[in-house]
Amino acid sequence: MYSKHWVCLFPQHGPGHKRERPIRLHSWQEQVVSREAERFLRGLIHSDGCRVIANDRGVKSVRYHFSNRSQDIKRLFCNSLDSLGIQWTRPSDRGNAIYRKDAVARLDQFIGPKP
């Protein structure tokens, strides 16, 4: 899709690296993210995350990972997880992970494996 009006819908878009500019949502965007937290998280996982099956000492477990250099985007990701009561960890500066079985099961309800 092409339009000169994308910047009206996504005012955080701009020149340079997204990690170097502030990513702030307008109030209408915050309302959409709040109302559609599951869909928002699905989009973030599909764009900058993954669902993996790990083999821990012979025991297979599913995990979700999300990585981004933008602190603002990671904050939006974590806030959405928090709003749904999904526990997460930050194993590295760039990444977030969801390991707990109940949290992974909750994400599997609306994300699951990529098609």
C-alpha positions as a printed Julia matrix, in Angstrom:
115×3 Matrix{Float64}:
  0.0     0.0    0.0
  1.17    3.49  -0.8
 -0.01    6.76   0.64
  1.32   10.14   1.65
 -0.88    9.91   4.75
  0.88    6.99   6.51
  2.7     9.53   8.68
 -0.72   10.68   9.96
 -1.5     7.14  11.14
  2.01    6.36  12.33
  3.54    9.66  13.49
  6.44    7.84  15.16
  7.75    6.96  11.69
 10.68    9.08  10.62
 14.19    9.13   9.25
 16.98    7.19  10.89
 16.99    4.16  13.15
 13.84    3.57  15.19
 16.04    2.74  18.18
 17.42    6.29  18.09
 14.09    8.15  18.08
 11.3     8.11  20.62
  8.41    5.76  19.95
  5.42    7.31  21.7
  1.84    6.33  21.06
 -0.89    8.91  20.7
 -3.89    8.45  22.95
 -5.95    6.82  20.19
 -3.09    4.37  19.53
 -2.81    3.57  23.24
 -6.53    2.78  23.28
 -6.16    0.41  20.33
 -3.11   -1.33  21.85
 -4.91   -1.67  25.16
 -8.07   -3.04  23.55
 -6.18   -5.32  21.15
 -3.22   -6.37  23.34
 -3.28   -9.96  22.06
 -3.18   -8.89  18.41
 -0.5    -6.3   19.19
  1.68   -8.95  20.85
  1.11  -11.36  17.96
  2.34   -8.73  15.52
  5.42   -7.99  17.63
  6.3   -11.67  18.0
  5.79  -12.3   14.27
  7.98   -9.3   13.34
 10.75   -9.31  15.96
 10.25  -12.5   17.93
 10.01  -16.24  17.7
  8.49  -19.32  19.26
 11.02  -22.08  19.84
 11.0   -25.61  21.16
 14.0   -25.96  23.45
 15.54  -29.22  24.57
 16.59  -28.79  28.2
 18.44  -31.91  29.29
 16.1   -34.12  27.31
 12.91  -32.24  28.25
 11.29  -30.29  25.44
  9.76  -26.96  26.34
  8.22  -24.17  24.28
  9.47  -20.61  24.72
  8.82  -17.24  23.19
 11.55  -14.68  22.57
 11.33  -11.03  21.53
 14.3    -8.87  20.6
 14.5    -5.21  19.69
 17.04   -2.42  20.2
 14.39    0.22  20.88
 13.76    0.6   24.59
 10.36    2.13  23.81
  9.25   -0.85  21.72
 10.43   -3.28  24.42
  8.47   -1.23  26.97
  5.3    -1.47  24.86
  5.84   -5.23  24.52
  6.31   -5.73  28.27
  3.4    -3.44  29.17
  1.1    -5.48  26.92
  2.28   -8.72  28.51
  1.7    -7.2   31.95
 -1.81   -6.1   31.0
 -2.64   -9.72  30.16
 -0.97  -11.1   33.3
  1.74  -12.9   31.33
  5.07  -13.26  33.15
  8.24  -12.45  31.23
 11.97  -12.17  31.86
 14.77  -10.11  30.37
 17.69  -12.5   29.81
 19.66   -9.87  27.84
 19.69   -6.14  27.21
 18.04   -6.55  23.81
 15.68   -9.4   24.5
 12.71  -10.57  26.47
 11.62  -14.15  26.99
  8.54  -16.01  28.11
  9.48  -19.36  29.67
  6.88  -20.31  32.27
  4.49  -23.03  31.12
  1.36  -21.11  32.04
  2.62  -17.95  30.3
  3.6   -19.9   27.17
  0.22  -21.65  27.17
 -1.5   -18.26  27.32
  0.54  -16.95  24.36
 -0.17  -20.15  22.45
 -3.89  -19.32  22.72
 -3.51  -16.34  20.41
 -0.08  -16.65  18.77
  1.08  -20.25  18.43
  3.5   -21.41  15.77
  3.91  -19.21  12.71
  1.87  -20.53   9.79
